[in-house]
Amino acid sequence: MNNNTAVKNILILAANPKGTSPLRLSEELREIKDGLRRRSKAGNQFLIESAEAVRYRDIHRSMLDVEPEIIHFSGHGMKEEGLVFEDEIGRAKPVDAEALAGLFELFADRVKCVVLNACYSEIQARAIAQHIDYVIGMSQAIGDRAAIEFAVGFYDALGSGKSVEFAYKLGCRVIRIAGIPENLTPKLLAKTELSNTTKQIPISNINTKPSTDGLSSESGIDYTRLRELLAARKWKQADRETADLMLKLAVREEYRWLRIEDIEKFACQDLSTIDSLWVKYSDGCFGFSVQKRIWLEVGGKVDRETELLLGDRVGWRHKGKWLEYSDLTFSLNAPKGHLPMRFVGITPARLELLSGVGTGEGAVPWCFVPSFPKPFGWVWCWAGLCLFDRIETCEL
């Protein structure tokens, strides 16, 4: 290697603890290495060191050993609770924004760029960016495909000698070119921009753990029980509780089904609260916003074709047939977007108009409604895709 060649060390940290939804971390690592190897120009070389199944105490050890200029994290994020690493026995161990920012402050003389390729990592990115020149975080849940495509574009650009700003923009463009509607999810934060627009906030003053868990409601509904069920990972009970809460939100408990106008009037704040709880406690695997993202990926329409594609993607269909509710997977081994699923239906007349029959192949499997008048009985309901229009309006 030429003595004038600038060698930049990149440290890639990956974690997928027991009990969290599986991620394609090895594929992401391979794409990063391949992009840098193919495109590194003379005078701009990279040395890549990676660590998988990273425990919380491995973070500083790896930083001391590698002395990286760029740090890339692949894994799960849990909003205010932090990035998810592993404990001594491989279980999830969140590390919050305050702790991470304090650690990166010690290495700020060496580390120049941090990429947090994990769901809801913008909170941690904003804290770290008080000390590091460039930090990239995700503003919401991000799918495996989008995370990998962003990494491909970002490191292809770095390998070609481009700036961090250019690499960030290319990563976002590659997501869009791949046909994935998540190109606005990555956010680039620059230390200079933060210091110019806001006063430096002592890290001890950053509120990273709201005691209320964000249980806000425009309708005065108490979401404590849903939070407790989700925190205990009682997915089936939480699914049923969600259906009951949606009926209560629409003041339709007596009828046990909804009208289209009920769905269109759902309070955005309440939908956000329910969604945030599902996303948080499932590590970004479940929730209305996760389902909406998949719905957009398969067409974003309220029609039969989109219905079938969505059912296949989230695991509500198997070998061309809709699954019974009892056959669903109530664990984090389920496909992304699998839950919540037990929703509430719309009027029998509307169901008949859309589906032809109440129990056949033509309706979306969002619930069983025991109180429909015959001949409907226990039926599959159409409410799901209609709900996504409202979720899109509410910008979840």
Summary of the structure (lengths in Angstrom):
residues: 396
radius of gyration: 22.8
end to end distance: 49.9
largest distance: 82.3
contacts: 1341
relative contact order: 0.09
helix: 43%
strand: 14%
